[in-house]
Amino acid sequence: MSIIFSEKFRTFSLHTNRSTYQMKISDMGYLFHVYYGERIKDEDLSYLITYYDRGFSPNPNQAGNDRTISLDVMPQEFSGTGAGDFRISSIEVENSDGSRVFEGKYAGHRIYKGKYKQHGLPGIRVNENDCVDTVEIDLKDEVSGLKAVLCYTVFENLDIITRKVHIVNEGSGTVRLNKIMSVTMDYIDSDYDFIHFDGRHAMEREMHRDSVHYGQQSVGSLRGTSSHQHNPFVVLCSRDAGEAAGSCYGFSFVYSGNFQCVVQKDQYDQLRLVMGIHPECFAWPLNKGDVFDAPEVVMAYTNQGFTELSHIYHDVFRTNLNDSIYMKQKRPVLINSWEAAYFDFNHETLVKMAKNAACMGVDLFVLDDGWFGERNDDTCALGDWEVNTEKLSKGLKGLVDEINEIGLDFGIWIEPEMVSENSRLYLSHPEWALKIPKRPVTRGRYQLVLDLSRKDVREYIVTFVNQILDSANIKYVKWDMNRSISDAWSGLLDKSDQGKVMHRYVLGLYEILDRLVHEHPDVLFEGCSGGGGRFDAGMLYYHPQIWCSDNTDAINRLKIQYGTSFGYPVSSMGAHVSVCPNHQTGRTTPLQTRAVTAMSGTFGYELDPGKMTAEEKEQCRYMTEQFKKYNDLIFNGDYYRLESPYGDKGFAAWAYISKDKEEGLASVVITDKEPNDAQRYLKFRGLKADAFYEVDGLTDAHCEADGLTDAHCKVNGLTGAVSGRALMCAGIPIDNTLKEYESVQFHIRLHKNNEEEI
């Protein structure tokens, strides 16, 4: 078992391959956090918890005159409220008597094989060969009868622990749950940095690193989605942590709605992190016997720096999060009509676009917005999901059939969660939209949000999406969501239940997606919310990939995809080659650079190939072939951030290294250039130090430049070959004639002769 309970010491020790998590039941029944870090043996580490009389830190009644015990100081697994701990809490309630106290004490536990149950929520899946154990620990408030069940599942071979909280009202009165955090982590020190990934629409998930300071630091969303502004993945790390070394703790919230993560440094230089559903706009009444399931958090620890932490999450999300067939097979290279045509197209122009795209090696043609109702701009017709035959003269099936004859699969854009005020659907069912009676609605893109907490709305969405997918040979769906949620009020809920709306919306969305993806297992679903406004592990449970950002500018994408890579694999990032000047920034970058950047994602095109020169189309065909050639390496290899786009070296670089370390592909983009520039060098990581690699682009001239004669190269059979140690420690020169925004790629493979013959 990876979970050991010591009757003698009353400790729980949770072990992954390389980490240990320990907690202890105190003499008074409180559950204290003891340790989370590098793997250790099953020894009692509770000596780390010290006891002193702390001024103005009160003591539990059970302690009597012992002033050395205070919940205001002790490291806890789940922090109550109103009972002497004045730090940020894990839970906030309103009891039936009007009091707002929860003081949870140990009331039992269970250890078993397998994972805890998730009810209507996404989470990490258990595969056949996984070593998985779970412990559930009951903490009960003896007065109110409210019980918090803390659930921990250890995936020993994956080096992660998943956590959630299960609330049960075992009392006689109604309790209103006003806040519930899925994870609480207490540290006895606070010498850490807080890394979060923030931004805005079209510039999502930029990395920010702040030193933890006194007071509270927080990120979160109240937009109804995980948002463009903040991401529900964060890292706590030692101050000296970098890509290759240092202690790192990762927390990924498997949830797609309002969330909050707060870090607090207290008066005694201790640190607390909590993460869960945002308490604003949330209230959940629990009658006797009622249950509430909080979403899960995926935790990981490593002392090997950011790269190793990323590898843990990349591997887990690729193998244990989404069960689509597309997680184990090559994804199609697609072309999307949006930036090519926007709303201005017809049957003939789309077919022409598809024919030109086929010459570029594209596999899939995607028709974006504007194909339904009277949808000629973004002010109308959302909800009217009938084909616009003025644009598609042969109907949707006629268009799909013709594109299939060209040799391309077909995909389509939909935005099922929304309704335009100017639509037949809204005219028929205004009560289906989230809006508050007697208040003017808040507009976003001239559309309102459908109330997914309603069963009739969910049934409507599932029915019309099924009708679309069954009407033609559709292999791909782009599922969009283009506004934040406001006016959250549901006509089917009593006034005392309106605090449920935002969470029930997310649960409704998950139900819809779960039904659709299992009814259409051969369809590739790509998530989108104005680009990357809902890029989280919760959506990746249903969608193998998510459109990373509406910003297709290659240079901006270096930063967006760099930040995203910390918590999410390359295979999840929707990325396309678009036209220049770029539609978002007006910047012009070489076509190769746009392709190299898009290869750090799912790869596709966002342009009209009919407006390209023959030379440009041929270049696109070549880059498509390159992506397909290296697809397995890119999607399944280990990802290394070699040079940050925020750095001062004038270039960004990243690499994919195969799991067996026998092949690699490195990409370099020049981000800043000056005349008479210094020579730049690229250093690899993740290779076999004593192996030799052939490096595409290295010639005899490179050997001579490195002080090696032709004779030496030939004697060792190493023309163009370099040791892994040299590639990592010394690096290779980057062509100094490359201009700003130009790029280069280096493919390496294990030399056929290698160590024995060398």
N, C-alpha and C positions, 0 to 999 in steps of 0.2 A: 504493500500500500504506500502511496505517496503522501498519505495523511496519517499522522501518528498522534494519538491522544495518550498523554501520560497521566495515569491515575495518581501517581505519587506527587508530581509537580503541578497537576491540573493545567497542563499546557497542551496546546494544539500546534503541531509542527507540520507545515505544508511544504513539500519538496518538489521542485521541478528538477530537470537535469542539472541546472546551474544556479538555482536560487533557492532560498529558504524563507518562509514566512512563518512567524510564530506569534501566538497570543496566549494569554493566561487568564484563567478565572481567579479573581482575587478572593480573599477570605470573606469579603462582604458580598460577593456575587457579581461584582462588576467585571466586565470583559476588557482587559487591558491589552493594548498592542505592545509587543515586545521587540520584534525585529523583522526587517525585510531587507534582504541583501544577498550576498554571495552564499552559496550553499555551505551549510555546516552540518555537524552531526546532531542527533536528537538529544541535545543538552538543554537544560533550563537556563535561559538567558535573562530571567526576570530580575536578576541582580542589577540590571541596567536601570531599573526603575528605583528612584531614590525617594526618601520620605523626609520632609522638613516642615516645620511650621512656617507657612507663608502668610504674610500679612494681607488681610482683606481677601483671602481665599477661603471661603467657608468650608465646613466639614460635614459629611453626612451624619444624620442623627444617630445612626448605628455605631459611629466611631466614638460616641460618648465624649470624653474629655481629651481624646487623642487628636491633637491639632495637626498632626503630620500628614494626614490623609485628606486630600481635597480633589474633587473632580475637576476643579479649575486648573489643575496642574498635571494630573495623570494622563498618560497616553492611552487613548481609548479606541475601540473598534467601532463604536457607534455612540455618538455624543447625544445625550438627551437635552432637554431644555427646561429651564425654570427650577433646576435642582442643584445649582451651585457651580455649574460649568458655564462661564460667561464668554467662552470662545464661540466661534461659529458652530452652529448645531447641525446634526444629521437629520433632525426631525422637528417639526413644529405642529402642535395639535391644539384643538379646542375641545376639552372634555365636556361631558354632558352637564357637569356642574358649572361650566363657564371657565374653569381653570385651564391653564395652558402649560401643564407640566407633563413631561414624560421622563420617567426614571427607570430605565430597563436594567433588570438583573437576570443573571443566568437562570434558566428554567429547563435546561435539558439540551441534548444534542443528538445528532444521528450522523454516522459515517457510512457511506455506501459507495459501491462501484457505479460508474456512469455519471451523468450530469443532471443537475436539477432541471425541473420542467419550466419552460417558458410558455406563458399563456397569451397568445396573440401578439407576441413580440419577437423580433429577430434576435439571433444570438449565434455564438460559435457552435458549429455542428461537431458531432463526434463521428470520426471515421473508424473503420474497422480495426486498424492497427494502432489506434491511439490508446495510451495508458491514462485513464481518466478516473478520478475519485472525487467525491463531494463530501463536504461536511456542512450540515445545517445546524446553526446554534440559535436557540430561542432566548431572547431577552424580553422579559415581561414586566410591565408596570403593574405592581401588585394592587394599586388602588383602582385604576381605571379598567384594568383587564386587557389593555391593548398590548399586543405582542408583536415584536419585530423579529422576524426570522432572517438571520444573516446567512446567506448562501455563498459558499466558496467552492468552485470546481477547479481542480488542478489538472491541467494538461501537461503531464510530466515531460513527454517527449517534445512538446511544442514550446516549452519554457514560458508558459503563460498561466495566469490565474484569472478566472472570470468571477465576477461578484455581482450579486443583486440583493435586494431586500424585499421581503415578502411581509406585508402588514396584515394582521388578523385581529378583528375586534372580538375578543372573548369576554367582554364586559356586558353589562345589561343595558347601557345607554348608548346613544349615538355619539360618535367621536368624529369631529371634522379634521381631516388630515390636510394641513395647509402647506406642508413642505416635507419632502422625502428625498434624501440624497442616496444614490446607489452605492457610493463608496465614500468612506472616511479613512484618511491615512494620517496618522500622527507620527511625527519624527521628533526624537529627543534633541536634535540639533537643527539648525536652520541655515547652514552655510551652503545654500543652493542657489541655482539660477532657475527661473521660471521661463520656459519656452512655450510660446503660443503662436498661432498662425492666423493672422488677421488681414483685413483688407476691405474691399468694397466691390461692387459689381464691376466686372471686367479687370479687377486686380486682386484676385482672391489668394488667400493662404500664403501671404508673405511672412517669412519667419521673423519673429521678434524675440529677443532674449533679454530678460531683465533680472537683476539681482533681487532676491527676495529681501524685502525690507519690512520694518515694523508696520503693523496694521494689515489691511487686506488688499490683495490684488485679485482682480477677477476678469473673466471673459464669459460671454454668454450671448444668448439670443432671446428676444421676445417677439420675433417676426413670424412665428408659427413654423419656421423651418430652422435648420441648423445655421443657415444664413451665409451670405457672402462675407459678412463683417468679421465673424469669428468661427472657429472650427472646433468641434467637440473631440479634439485630440490635443493633448498637452504633454509636456515633458518636464520633469524636475531632474536637475543634474548637478553634479559637483561643479564648483567654480572653474576647475581646470579641465572639465570635460571637453573633448573635441570629437572629431570623426572616428579616431582610432583608439581612444582611451578615455577613461573616466566613468564614474558611476552615473547611470541614467535610469530613471523610472518613467515608464510610459503609461498613459491612461487614455483609453479610447472608449468613448461613450457610444454604445450601439443604439442610437436613437436619432430621429430625423426632425424633431420638433424643438420647442423652446428648451434651452438647457442653461446650466450655470456651472462654472468651475471657479472656486474661490480658494486662494492660498492665503493663510494668515500666519504671520510671525508674532508670537505672543510676548508677554513681559519677561519671560524667562528664556528667551531665544529658542523656543521650541517652534515647530512648524506643523500646521494642520492643512490638509487639502481635502475638500469635499467636491463631489461632482454628481449631478443628477438633473432632474427636471427643474426648470426655473420656477421658484416659488411664486413669483408674480403671475397673476391670471390663472392660478391653480388653487383649487379647493375641492376636496373629495370626501363627502360625508360617508361614514361607515356605520351602518346599523349593526346590531348584534349579529355576529356570524359572518359579516362581510369581509372581503379580502381585497387587498390592492397589491398588484405586482409592479415593482419598479423595473425599468430597463436595466440591462447589464452593462458593466464596464469591463474592458479587457485590460489587465495589468501585465506589465512585463518589466523585468529588471535585467540589467547587464552592467558589468564593470569594464566593458570593452568599447564604450563610446557610442556615438549616434549611429554609426553605420551598422553595428551589430544590433542595436535596438530596432532600426528600420528593417533589417533582415528578418527579425522575429515576426514583426507585424506583416511584412510582405508575404512570408511563407504561410502564416496562419490564414490571412485573408484570401490567398490564392487556393488553399486546399480545404479550409474548414468553414468558410463563410457562405459562399454561394455554390449551389449544386447544379447550376446550369451546365449543359453539355459544352457550352462555349468556354468553360474554364479549363477544359482539357483538349481543346482542338484550336486550330488556327482561326483567328477572327478574320472576317472579310475586310478587304480594303474598300472603303466606301467613298462616294462623292455625294455631297449634300447640296441641295439646290438653293439654300437660303441666301448666301452672299452672292451667288451667281445670278439669281433672278428676283429675290424677295417675293412680292406678290404678283409680279408681272410675268406670266408664263401661260402657255397653252400646251395642248397635246403635242403639237409638232415641235415646239422649241425644246420640250423635255426629252423627246425621243432623239433629237439632234444632239443634245447635251450628252445623253447616254451613249450614243454611238462614238462620239469623240472620247468619252471617258474610257470606253472599252479598249481603245488603242493605247491607253496609258496603263493597262494592266489592272484596272479597277474591277472589283468583283460585285459591288452592290451599289445600286442607285437609290438615293433617298430623296423623296419628295417632302419638302418642309412645309411650312405654314402657307395657307391660302388656297387649298384645294377643295374646300367645303363651303356650303352655304353661300352667302353673299360676302365672303371674306376677301375684300380687296384692300384692306388696311387693318390695323390692329384695334379698331374702335368697335367692331361688330362681329356677330355671327358665332362666337364661341358657344358651343352647346348645340349648334345646328349641324350635326355631323352627317349631312347628306352631300353627295358629290356635286360639285359645281360643274354642270355639263357644258356651260358656256366656255369654261377653261379646258375641261377634259371632255372633249366631244365624243369620245368613245367610252366614256365612263372610266371608273377606276380599274375595273378588270381589263378593259380594252388596252389601257396604258400599260398595266402590269404585263399582260401577255406579250405586247410588242417589245417591251424592254427585256423580257425573258428570252425572246427570240434573238435579240442582239447578243445574248450570252451573259446578261447581268441578272442577279437577284434584285428584288425590289424591297424597299423599306419606306416607312411613312411616319410623319410627325403628327402627334396628337397632344392636346392639352386638356385631359379629361376632368381635372379638378376645378375648372374655371367656367364661368358663364359671362357673356357680354350682356350688359343692360339692353343693348340693341340686338336682341335675338328672339327667335320664336320660343326657345326654351324658357327664357326668363319671363316672357309674356304669359306663358302657360303655367309656370311654377315659380313665381317670385319668392314663395316661402322656402324654396330649396337653397337660397343664398344665405350666407352668414350676414346678418344685418340686425340692427337694434330698432325695435318699433319706436316711431316718433322721432328718431334721430336721422339726420341726413347721412348717407353712406360716405365712407372714405373711398375715393376712387384710386385705382392703380391700373394704369394702362386701359382704362375704360372697361374693366372687367371686375366682377365680384367672385368671391370664393364659394364654391358649393359646400354645403354642410355635410361632410362625410361622416358625421356622427349619426346621420339618419340612414336607416336601412333602405328606404325607398330610393334615396340618392345613390347609395352603393350599388343597388340592383340595377338602376338605370345605367350607371357607368359600365358595369361588367357586361350588360346586355349590348350596349352600342359598340364597345370595343370588340367584343366577340363577333358582332355582325360585320365590322370592318375587316377583321382578320380572316373571317370565313368567306368574305366576298371575293377574294383574289389570293394569288400565291404571294403572300407577304411574309418576308423572312426577318424583318427588323422593325422595331418600333422605337422612335425617339419620344420619350415621355417627358413633356415639359411642364413647368409650373412657374408662371411669370409675374407673380406679385407676392408681397408679404401679406400675412393675414391680419386683418383688423376687424373691428365690429363683431367680435366673437360672441355671438348670441344665437342660441338654437331655439326654434319655435316648439320643439317637442320636449324640451326640458323645463322642469319647474324652476322658479327663480333661485331656489336653494341649491340647484345643481348646475348653474351656469359656469361655475368654476371648473367643471369637467370638460368643457367644450374643446379646448385646445388639445388636450391629451386624447380625447375621444376622436378628434379629427385624425390624429396620427394613427391611432389604432384602426380607424376605418380605412385609411390609406393602405396600411399593411394588409388588412383583410382583402382588399381589392387586388392588390398586387400578388398576393399569395395565390388567389384563385386564378388569375390570368396567366401567370408564368407557368403554373402547373397544367392548365388547360392547353397551353401552347408551348410545349417544351422545345420545339424546333425554332422558335422565334428568339432572336437576340434583342433583348431590351436594353436600351441605353437611357440612363436617367439624365435629367437636365432641370435646372431651375434658374432660368436666365443665365445659363452657363453653370457656374460652380456654387450656386446658392443652397444646394442641398447635397453636398459632397461629404458623406459620412458613412460609417460602417453599417448603419441601419439600412440605407438605400442599397448599399453594395450586397446586402443579403438577397435582394431581389434582382438587382441589375448588375451584370458582370462588369459594366463600365459606365462611367458618368462623364458627360461633357464637361471638361475641366474648367473652361471659361469661355465666355462670349468673345473675349479678346484673343484674336488669332495672330496678333503681331509676334513674330518669332523672338524678338529680343525681350519683350515683356513676358512671353511664355517661359523664358529661361528661369525667371524668378518665380512665376506661378507654379511651374512644374517642379522646381527645386523644393519649394516649401511643401508641396503636396507629397513629395517623395518621402518625407520623414515618417509619415504614418500610413501611406497607401502605396500599393505596388504600381509599377508602370502599366501593367495590364488593365488597370482600372481607369486610366486617364484618357478620355477622349481628346484627340489632338489632330488637327488638320493643316494642310498646306493651303494658304489663301493667296489672293492676288496682292499685288503692290501697284501703287501705294496702298498700304493697308487701310481697310475701311474704318478701323477704330483709331489709329494713331497717325495715319498719313505717312508712316515710315516706309522706306524702300529697302528691302534686304534681298540678297541673292536667293534665287530659287533653291539652290542646294542647301542653304542655311535653313530656309523654311522647312525643307524636307528632313534635314538632320534633326531639327527640333521636334518635328511631328513624330519622328521615329522613336522619340522618348515618350511614347504613348501608343494609342491604338492605331494611329496612322490612317489618314484619309485626305480628301480634298474638299475645299470650300470655295469653288470658283467655277467659271464657265470655260471649259477647255476649247470651245469654239472660238474664243477670243485670244487664244494663245498661238504663238508661232509654231511651226513644225519643229523647230529646234527645242522649244520649251516643252512641247508634248513628249518629244523623245527623251528629254532629261527627266521628265516625270515618270515615264515608263521605266527608265533605268533605276530611279530611286524606289519605285514600287517593287521592282525586282530585288533590290538590295534589302528592303524591309522584309520581304517574304523570305529571302535567303537567311536572314538573321532573326526571324520571328521567334523561334524557340529560345534562342539565346537572350533576346530582349525581354520576353515575357516570363521566362522561367529561371534565368540566371540571377546571380546576386548583383544588386545595384550598388554602385559606389559613386558618391559625390566627390569628385577629384579637385575641382576648383569652384568656389562659390561665385555666382553672378554678382554678388555683393562685394566681392573681394577687390583688391587693388592691383592684381596682376595683369589686368587687361584682357582676360579671357575666362570663359566658363568651360568646365569640362566634367564629363561623367563617363562611367563605363559599366558594361555588363560583363560579368565573369561567370562562366559555366560552373555548375556545382562541382564538377570534377577538376576544375581549374585548368582545363586543357585548351580553352578557347576564350577569347575576349573581344569586345568591340568598344573602343573609346571614341567619344565625340568631343570636338573642340569648336567653340565659337569665339571669334575675336570680338570683344565688346568695347574695346577702346584702343585707338591706334594713334601713335605720334610718329613724325618723321625721325629717321635715324634711331629707331627704337632699340631697346635692349632685347637680347635673345630670350625667348620664352621656352621653358621646358615642361613637358608633361610627365608626371610621375604616376605610374600605375599603383594599384593596391589589389590585394586578394589573390596574388599569383603564388605558384610554387617557387620558393626562393632559389632552389638549386636546379630547377629545370631550365631548359633553353626554349625560347619561343621564336618562331618566325614572325616578323613584323612587316606587314605590307607597307611598302614605301621606303624601307631601309635597303640601301644598295651597298656595293663595294665602297662607294664614295663615303658612306656613313662610317664604314669600318675605318677607312683612312682618317676621317675626321676625328675618330675616337682614338687615333694612334695605333690602329691595327693595320698591318699590311695586307695586301691581297693574298700573299702566301699564307699568312697566319689564318685568315678567314677560310681559305681553301683547305688548309691542313686540318682544321677542326670541323670542316664541313658546315661552317656557320655563316656563309654569306647571307646577310640579312637576318641573322639570328642573334638574340641577346638573352642573357640569363634573366630569370624572374627577379633575382636580387637587384641586378642593375636597372631593370625597368622600374622597380619600386624605389630604389634608393637614389639613383642618378637620373633616371628618366630618359626621354628622347627629345630632341629639338623639334620645335614647331616651326614650320616654314615661315621665315621672317618676311617673306614677300606677301603674305596674306594681308588683305586690306580689312578695314573695320567692317564688321558684320559678316565677313567671310568665314568659312568653316572647313574642317577637315576631319576625316575619320581614320582610325588605325585599327585594322583587324589583326589579331594575333592568334596563333595556334601553336600547340606544342610541337617542337621540332622533331622530325621523324627519327633522328639519331639519338638525341637527348643524352642524359647523364652518362650512361655506361660507355658510350663510344666517344664521348668528349673527354 
